[in-house]
């Protein structure tokens, strides 16, 4: 993936290893990415027939704020968010032997949708790489070709966004991530290092980078994305989110803004603790120091 590698090593980006908690199957991981919470193992049973997601999440908040969201790819998203997209085209993940058409059905929309200016959020969920893993394993020669294809997709999207920015002068954000990893056998669902470690790259011209600035991938939790996207979009953080703001994303902002973003995250986490941990209490404020008699300050 030469283009992606360039962005990671020298481009305006921040790269991470995002830890996904088990079960490492698609539906619970989408829920974790969008709610910031930890789904339970009951979601493994629901994975093939996902009910509408009622828990507070980034997608519902974005739609309520008037954001126009378009989706193409794994139909699990359509089942979780049935009335949230202004346009969508879901593909089934049932036929794991198909690693070509499932991705072509996503990419075929790109040329047209990238030329349009009638959307705020575009979500693409490609299945081909996952299907190759299931059928042939991570060492299959098909993996390299599929990664090259995905690199071309990322380049197409990124160059289109940069072209748009030259007109609007407003930065976009491109997020590249996986919902789960892949075991040495090619499957997923359990808690091996290969299954829980996922790539996450955030790319934006807002992340200025000087020549020679080496940014090594940091370790974060997959649940951190929901809080970060919410703050970036100017939305409330989902109520049940346990995630932290991914701080490198805002390090280039003025200190006052950084503190405001951290305060928003802290208030949300504090409310979550108060509602779910009966013994939780806020720490007392530091008492002001007592002054000896006769030493009171004068004036204002």
N, C-alpha and C positions, 0 to 999 in steps of 0.2 A: 504494500500500500504506500507507494512513494509520495503521493500528494499528502496523504494524512500524516505520514512520517515527517514531512517538511513542516507542516503546521504545528505538530507536537514539538519539534526540536527548535524551530526558528520563527514560527508564525505567531500571530496574536491569539494565543490560546492558553488554556490551563488544562492539564491532563491529570487524571486520577485513576486509582484502583478503587472501585466502589464495591464494598462488601455487601452481598445479598444474603439475608438470613434464610435458612431453609423454612418451608419447602421451596426448592429452586425450580418451580414450574411457572409457566407464563402468567396465568391469571393472578396468583398472589403477588407476583413481582410487579405487574402493572399497577396493582392496588398500592403496593409499597411506594412506587415511584410517584404516584399521583396524590396519595393521602399522607405520606410520610409516616405511616403507622406500620405495625408488624401484623400481617394477616396470620390466621391460625391454620392448623393442619386440616381443618374442615374444608378449607378452600381447595385442597387437592381433589376432594370429591367433586367440588363444583367446577373444576378447571375446564371440563369439556362442555359444560352447559352453564355458563356464567350468568348469574342473575344481575339485574340492574344494581349498580353501586350506589347505595344510599348514604354512605359515610361521606363526610365533608371532604372535598378534594379540589385540586387545582382546576380541572376541566369544568366542573360545575360553577366554581367561582368565576372563572374566565368568561363563561357564557353569560352569567348573570351580570357581568360588567360590560356586556356588549361586544366581547371579542368574537370575531368570526373564525371558527375553527374548521379546518378541512382534514379529513383522515383517509389514508389509503393503506391497506395491508391486513394483517391478522384480524379476523372478524371478532376476536375476543374483545377488542376495544368497542366495537359496535354494540355488543351485548351488554357491556358494562355501562356504556354511555349512549343509550338508544336515541335520545332526542337532543343531543348536544352539538352535532356537526351540521354545518350548513351544506356540506357535500361530503359523501363518503363512498368508498368502494371496498368492501370487505372480501378477503380471500380466506378460504378454509385451510386449516392446518392438518386436516384429517389424512390427506394423501402424502405421507412422509417420503414416498419415493419421488415426488415431484419437487425438484429444486430449481426449475427453470421458469415455468409459467407463473408460479406463485410470486416470483419477483418481477417478471415482465409485466404482470398485471398491475404492479405498483408503479414501475418506472414509466410505463406508457402514458401516465398522466402528467409527468414532470414538465415537459416542454411547454405545455399549455398553461399549467397552473403557475409556473414561475414567471410567465409573462404578464399574468394578471396582478392587479393590485387590490383585489376584493377580499383579502383574507388577512388575519392577524397572526394565526397560529397554524402551522402545517405539521402534521404528524404522519410519519411513514414507518410501518413495521414490516421489515423484510423477514421472510421465513426460510429462504434457501439455504443459508449457512447452517441453521439448526437442523434442517432435513438431511443435509449431507452428513452431519455428525451422527445422526440416528442410524443412517443406512450404511455408512462407510467408515465412520470414525474420524478423529481429528488429524490423522496422518494421511488421509486420502489425497491424491493429487488434485481432486476436485476442489479442495479447500482453497488452494492458492489461486485458482481461476476465479472462484467466487469472491475472494477478498479483493482481487484486482477489479472485478465488476463493481463491488461496493465502493472502492476507492474512486472510480470514475463517477459514480452517482454523487458522492460527497463533493468532488471537484465541480460538477455541474451546478449543484445547489449553491456552493460557496461563491463561485464566480458570478452567478446570477445575483446573489445578495449584495456582493461588492459593487456590481454595476448599478444596482438600484440605489445604493448608498451614495454614489457619486451625484445622484440627482436630488435625493431627499436630505442628505447630510445627517441622517439619523442612523445610529448603529443597530444592526440586527444581532441576534444570538442564534448560533447553530449548535445543537447538542447532539453528539454522537455517543450512543451507549448501548449496552446489551442488557436484556432483562435477567439473564442468568449466564453462567459459564457452561463448560462442557467437560465431562469426565474423560479419562483416558480411553474409556470404551465408547465414547461418543454420546452418552446419554446425560441426563441431569435430573434433579429432584432431591438429591441428598445433600450432604454437607462437606464434601471433600473440598480442598483448596481450589481445585480446578473448576468446581461447580459454583462456588460462592464468590470468587473473584471475577469482577466484570470491569470492562474498560468504560471510562466515561471521559469524554473530551468536550470542553466548552470553548467555542470559537467565536470571537467577536472583535471587530476593529476597535472596540472600547478598551480591550486589554492590550494597551500599548506595550511594546517590547523592544528594548534597546539591543543593538548588536552585542553578542556575547552573553546575553542574559540566559543562563541555564536554569530551566525550570524542571526539576525532577518530579515525576508523578508522585503525588501525595496520596495517602490512604484516607478514605472517607467511608461513610455509610451510604448505602443506596438511598436510604430514607432522607438523606440531606437534600436531595434534589427538589422535593416539594416546597420546602421552606425557601430555597434559593430562587426557584422560578416564581413563587408568589411575590417575594419582595421585588424581584426584577420587573414583574408585570404590574406592580402597584396593587396587589390583591392581598386580602387577609390570609395569613397562613392557616391551612386546614387545622381544625380544632384538635384532632387526635394525633397530629404530627409530633414525633419525637426527634425530628431531625434538627440539625444545626445549619445555620447559614454557612455556605461554603465560602469561607472568608477571603481566599485569594481573589475571588471574583470582584470584590468591592475594595480591594487594597488601594486601587488607584484613585478612589473617590476622596473628597475632602474629609478630614477627621470628623467633622460634625455629622456628615451623612453616614459615615461608618458607624458611629455611636448610635445614631437613630435606628439604623437597620438592626444592630445588635440588641437594642432595647425592644424593638418589635418582637424579635425572636424570643427574648428572655421573658417578656410579659406573657406570650402565648404558652411557653413551656411551664411557667409558674401556674397559670390557670389550669393546665392539664394536670399538674401535680396536686393542686388543691382539690380538684374534682375526683381524683382517683386514689389518692393516698390520704386516708383519714388522719394519720399522725403528722402530716406535713404542716409545718408552720414557717412563715417567713421569719428570718432572723431579725432580732431587734436592731433598730437604728443605733448607730454609735452615739452614746450620750456626750453632750458637750462638756468640756473640761470645766470643773468648778474653779472659780477664781477666789483667791483669799479676800477677805473683807477689806474694803477700802481701795481695791485695785480695779474697780469697774472702768471700762473705757469711756472716755468723754466724747461728746459729739455724735455724729451719725455712724 
